[in-house]
Every structure is written in C-alpha cells, then in structure tokens.
C-alpha cells in the first residue's frame, strides 16, 4: 500500500493529490484530451509557451511560485540536495516522502483551486 493512503488528509486535499499522482489533475495536459487537441497545443494558460503538465505546475509555473517555495523549503529541510535534483526526482520526493505528503496534498489542492478562481 502506498504511504499516502495512511495519511489522514481533508477529502479535498486527498482528491487533488491523487489526481496529480494518477495524471487526472484538471490541467491542460489532461483537459486537452477531452477537446481532442494535440499534446503540443496544451499550453499553460499563464505561460503560453510551455505544455501544462504536472512537472510544469509543480516545478516551474510562475503562477505557483509562492506555493512551490513553501513546499520546496520543507523538502530541502528533509532532503539536503533537493534543489539539485532533476524535476522528475523532485516530484518523486514530494509525492512519496511521508513527511511531505500532507504539504504536497495541500499544494495540489491550492493549485487546482487557483485554476478555477
């Protein structure tokens, strides 16, 4: 069983977290499938030049810098060389480390909440 299944989270945070983990978050890489748009056309509505996928949202998009900085600071306290990791490795750490699951779930929730404001 995945460790995040044992963490008590608000239902809204758990839902957002799980959607990011399984590739069903309401971001352009996913919503573009329903519109039958090509993957290269599923650009971030804020950056306009980059495909909006989980890596972009969680690691790069300037819209979420404040949320990301809080999460990455916590991750840096746990994993000394966190900021030097590849983006894929950063995602692996924040989505699987038991101490970060709650913060990551909250970040996922806030990013998807931001999309609908």
ChimeraX attribute file (.defattr): number of C-alpha atoms within 10 A of each C-alpha:
attribute: neighborCount
match mode: 1-to-1
recipient: residues
	/A:1	5
	/A:2	8
	/A:3	11
	/A:4	20
	/A:5	11
	/A:6	9
	/A:7	13
	/A:8	11
	/A:9	16
	/A:10	11
	/A:11	9
	/A:12	13
	/A:13	20
	/A:14	22
	/A:15	16
	/A:16	23
	/A:17	26
	/A:18	17
	/A:19	15
	/A:20	23
	/A:21	16
	/A:22	8
	/A:23	13
	/A:24	15
	/A:25	22
	/A:26	18
	/A:27	22
	/A:28	21
	/A:29	23
	/A:30	17
	/A:31	14
	/A:32	18
	/A:33	12
	/A:34	9
	/A:35	10
	/A:36	8
	/A:37	13
	/A:38	10
	/A:39	14
	/A:40	12
	/A:41	15
	/A:42	22
	/A:43	18
	/A:44	18
	/A:45	13
	/A:46	11
	/A:47	14
	/A:48	11
	/A:49	12
	/A:50	16
	/A:51	20
	/A:52	25
	/A:53	21
	/A:54	21
	/A:55	15
	/A:56	16
	/A:57	21
	/A:58	24
	/A:59	18
	/A:60	16
	/A:61	17
	/A:62	14
	/A:63	14
	/A:64	17
	/A:65	15
	/A:66	10
	/A:67	18
	/A:68	21
	/A:69	12
	/A:70	14
	/A:71	18
	/A:72	23
	/A:73	13
	/A:74	17
	/A:75	22
	/A:76	14
	/A:77	10
	/A:78	14
	/A:79	15
	/A:80	9
	/A:81	10
	/A:82	19
	/A:83	14
	/A:84	10
	/A:85	12
	/A:86	10
	/A:87	16
	/A:88	11
	/A:89	13
	/A:90	20
	/A:91	17
	/A:92	12
	/A:93	20
	/A:94	22
	/A:95	22
	/A:96	16
	/A:97	16
	/A:98	14
	/A:99	16
	/A:100	19
	/A:101	22
	/A:102	21
	/A:103	20
	/A:104	29
	/A:105	24
	/A:106	20
	/A:107	21
	/A:108	28
	/A:109	20
	/A:110	16
	/A:111	21
	/A:112	17
	/A:113	12
	/A:114	11
	/A:115	11
	/A:116	7
	/A:117	5
